[in-house]
Amino acid sequence: MPETPAPHRLVFCTVPDRATAERLARLLVEESLAACVNIVDGLTSVYRWRGRIETDRELLLLAKTRAECLERLTARVRSAHPYELPEIIAVPVTSGLAEYLAWIDANLDLDEEAP
């Protein structure tokens, strides 16, 4: 029997400050693109940008969503994010508490035709 693709996604997104984190988290939840967004403070990112090694303090957003919301969530983050190239990485959730996953489903706009 072929394995069914996992419908839920955990989306990682870094932001430069607390105000941006709270604004984006609230936006995604208000628009039902994510059921929940955790804000993780105290992150230090080391990365290469335009040929230089950079080190910055950032916050990490962890958004709980589903595959069918991912395209709209990505577009919304890109339009509201201050970075030229925001980190938006989605990984499949392969297992989880069934009641929690159902709660995620109940708090998302699963209409793929929504703007």
C-alpha positions as semicolon CSV with decimal commas, in nm:
position;residue;x (nm);y (nm);z (nm)
1;M;0,000;0,000;0,000
2;P;0,154;0,337;-0,099
3;E;0,216;0,584;0,177
4;T;-0,028;0,878;0,183
5;P;0,147;1,217;0,185
6;A;0,120;1,393;0,520
7;P;-0,125;1,685;0,487
8;H;0,003;1,895;0,778
9;R;0,303;2,125;0,756
10;L;0,530;2,303;1,002
11;V;0,659;2,625;0,846
12;F;0,981;2,791;0,965
13;C;1,025;3,164;0,912
14;T;1,285;3,394;1,068
15;V;1,213;3,761;1,139
16;P;1,428;4,052;1,257
17;D;1,238;4,168;1,567
18;R;0,952;4,108;1,810
19;A;0,714;4,355;1,642
20;T;0,750;4,181;1,306
21;A;0,710;3,839;1,469
22;E;0,388;3,937;1,644
23;R;0,249;4,113;1,337
24;L;0,315;3,821;1,103
25;A;0,197;3,559;1,354
26;R;-0,129;3,745;1,413
27;L;-0,180;3,801;1,040
28;L;-0,142;3,431;0,956
29;V;-0,378;3,323;1,233
30;E;-0,636;3,597;1,162
31;E;-0,643;3,500;0,794
32;S;-0,674;3,129;0,887
33;L;-0,356;3,041;0,698
34;A;-0,204;2,898;1,017
35;A;-0,388;2,756;1,315
36;C;-0,107;2,853;1,552
37;V;0,223;3,036;1,523
38;N;0,488;3,000;1,793
39;I;0,738;3,282;1,836
40;V;1,080;3,162;1,950
41;D;1,309;3,437;2,076
42;G;1,685;3,431;2,132
43;L;1,793;3,296;1,795
44;T;2,132;3,377;1,644
45;S;2,159;3,318;1,270
46;V;2,490;3,284;1,087
47;Y;2,451;3,289;0,709
48;R;2,611;3,394;0,382
49;W;2,449;3,694;0,211
50;R;2,589;3,870;-0,094
51;G;2,930;3,712;-0,049
52;R;2,969;3,796;0,322
53;I;2,922;3,592;0,635
54;E;2,658;3,765;0,851
55;T;2,552;3,710;1,211
56;D;2,217;3,847;1,331
57;R;1,979;3,815;1,620
58;E;1,644;3,692;1,494
59;L;1,321;3,533;1,609
60;L;1,178;3,214;1,464
61;L;0,815;3,164;1,371
62;L;0,679;2,808;1,370
63;A;0,346;2,802;1,188
64;K;0,113;2,500;1,192
65;T;-0,080;2,463;0,867
66;R;-0,172;2,218;0,590
67;A;-0,032;2,160;0,243
68;E;-0,334;2,318;0,075
69;C;-0,275;2,646;0,262
70;L;0,097;2,661;0,192
71;E;0,090;2,856;-0,134
72;R;-0,136;3,126;0,014
73;L;0,065;3,135;0,339
74;T;0,389;3,178;0,144
75;A;0,244;3,460;-0,067
76;R;0,114;3,636;0,244
77;V;0,446;3,610;0,429
78;R;0,636;3,738;0,122
79;S;0,403;4,038;0,091
80;A;0,428;4,131;0,459
81;H;0,788;4,037;0,542
82;P;1,059;4,306;0,564
83;Y;1,337;4,083;0,426
84;E;1,421;4,082;0,056
85;L;1,447;3,702;0,076
86;P;1,251;3,566;0,374
87;E;1,313;3,217;0,505
88;I;1,001;3,011;0,437
89;I;1,067;2,641;0,482
90;A;0,784;2,389;0,518
91;V;0,835;2,036;0,645
92;P;0,571;1,763;0,654
93;V;0,431;1,657;0,988
94;T;0,447;1,278;0,970
95;S;0,270;1,213;1,299
96;G;0,104;1,396;1,585
97;L;-0,174;1,379;1,838
98;A;-0,487;1,317;1,630
99;E;-0,693;1,565;1,830
100;Y;-0,431;1,837;1,784
101;L;-0,409;1,776;1,409
102;A;-0,790;1,792;1,390
103;W;-0,776;2,122;1,582
104;I;-0,533;2,258;1,321
105;D;-0,776;2,154;1,046
106;A;-1,070;2,320;1,222
107;N;-0,883;2,652;1,243
108;L;-0,768;2,684;0,882
109;D;-0,934;2,819;0,570
110;L;-0,909;2,502;0,364
111;D;-1,083;2,655;0,060
112;E;-0,803;2,640;-0,197
113;E;-0,978;2,904;-0,409
114;A;-0,970;3,167;-0,133
115;P;-0,772;3,483;-0,213
